[in-house]
Every structure is written in structure tokens, then in C-alpha cells.
Amino acid sequence: MSLPTGTPQNGSAAPTVLIVEDDAATRRLYKFLLTNGGYLVLEAEDGLAAVELLAQNHCSLVITDMNMPRMDGMELIKHIRSVYGDLYVILITAFGTPDTEKNALRIGANDYLSKPFEFEELEGRVRAFFQSRSQSVR
């Protein structure tokens, strides 16, 4: 679990993304690319670490892997829905099936990506979320 310098605390309107991914190299790559895109990025290595970060930090969007130790992405989504209501969640998996996608959306994922994918696809979905959010605030 890591916090970037200058991480805003609860109540901030900064475009903050939480990446939940047990593979450190993948997590660092997502963080690097999203940080270069202008987003503040928080990291967690599994769902339990994400729960801790969410309790202490304002976050606008969560990108979570599905298969992780301690608490997987589906369990994390259920927790987010019960505690944070409408927090936007993108679920990513390398082991997806059409049923996996249906189940993820049914329990509360807002979006779903199957690995492998081009990073631009993920970045485009993140950008579209923040653009739609800023337009709805106006």
C-alpha cells in the first residue's frame, strides 16, 4: 500500500484513482501511466489493503484486479457498494468469461476489462469517467 506525496484527505475533489492489483509490476505500470495522465494514484496490493486506504482517503475511481489473495476483486466490489455506494469501479481480469462479466456487473462493477488489453483502453475509460463527472457537476 502506498500513498503519493501530497495525497489529499477525505473531501478532496482531485481526480484520484485507486489501483488494486497484487502483481507489483502491473500495479507500478498502471500507476506510472495514470500519473503521467494527470491523475493522483493510490495503490493497494489486495482488497484488504484497498479497504484500509478507502477508509482514510477520498477516492473517485477504483481499478481492481479480480484474482488476489486475502480479498479478491468481487469481494472488494461488494464492500465498496455496501460502504461507499456509488464509487466508480472498473474490474480487470485475465480469467474472465461472459458469466464473470455478468456477475461483476450484477454485484456492482461499473465497467469490466479482460486482459490482455491496450493501456489506452483503460486510460480512455478513466478519462471518460472523469469527463462525465465534471460535466455533471456544472
N, C-alpha and C positions, 0 to 999 in steps of 0.2 A: 504494500500500500504506500503510495507516495503522493505528496501534495506539492504542487508547484509553488515557487516563491510568489508571494502576493495573492495567495488564494483568497477570494472573497468569502466571507462567512455568510450565514443564512440571511436572506433578504436581498442579495445582490441580483442585478438584472444582467450580469455578464453572461455571454454565451458559453456556458460551462458544460463540458461533456465528461461523463464518467465512463471509462473503458474497463470492462470486467473480462479478463482473459487470463487463463492460467499459464499460457505459453509466454514467457518473458520477452522473447524476441518479437513475437507478433504484437504484443502489447506496446513495446517500445516503438515499433514501426508505426502503428496507428497513432500513438502519441506524437511522434515526430511530424507525421504528415498533417494531422489535425492542428497541431500547434502552429505549423507553417501556414495553415489556412486561417489563422487568426482566432482560434478557439482556445479557451483555458481548459486544460485537460487534467483530470484526476485519474488515478489508476488504482485498480484492485486486482489481486491475483485470484479471487474466487468470490462467490456470493456472500459469504460471511464478512469478508473484508469490505465488500461493497456496502453491506448493511451498516457497518460502522462508519464508513465515510459519509453515507447519505444522512445519518443521524447528526453529523457535525458540520456538514457543508451544503450550501444551496447548489443544486444541480438542475440543469434544464433538460438534459437528454442522457440516457444510458444506452451504451452499446455493450451487449453481453454475449459471450460465447455460451453455448448450451451445455457442453460436457466439461464440467470442472469438478475438482474434489470439494469436499465439505458441504457446499451448497451449489447445485447446478443452476443453469440459467432459468429453467422453468420454475424452480422454487423461488428464485430471486424475483421473477416477474410476479408471482403470487404475493410475495411480501410487499413489493412496490405497490401493487394495486390495493392491498389492504391498508397500507400506511400513507402512501403519497398520492393515491387517486389517479390523477391524470398525467403524471410524469411520463414523458415520451420514451418508449423503449424499442430498440432495434435488436432483435435476436439474430445471432450468426451461428451457423453450424456447418460442420463438414459431413455430418451424418444424417442429413435431412431427407425426408420423404414427403410426399404430398400430405400424409397424415400428420407428420411432425409440424408442418406449416399450419395446418388447420388447428391443431391443438394449441400451438403457440399463440395464434390469433384469438382463439377462444378464451384462453386464460388471461389475455390482456396485452400481448405484444402488439405494438402499433405497426411494426414493419418486420420483415424477415429477409435474410440473405443466406444463400447457400454458398459455402466455399467450394471451389475457389471462385473468386470474383475480382474484378479490377477495382483497385482502390478508388478510382474516380466514381464508381457506382456508389460506394459507401459515402464518400465525401459529398456527392450530389444529393443524397438523401438527407444528410445532416444539414447541408446548406438550405435545402427546400424547407425543412422543418423550421429553421431559424427565420427564414424569409416569411413564411406564413405566420409565424408567431409575431414578428414585428409589424406585419400588416394588420393583424387582428387587434393590436394594442392601439393603433392610430385612431 
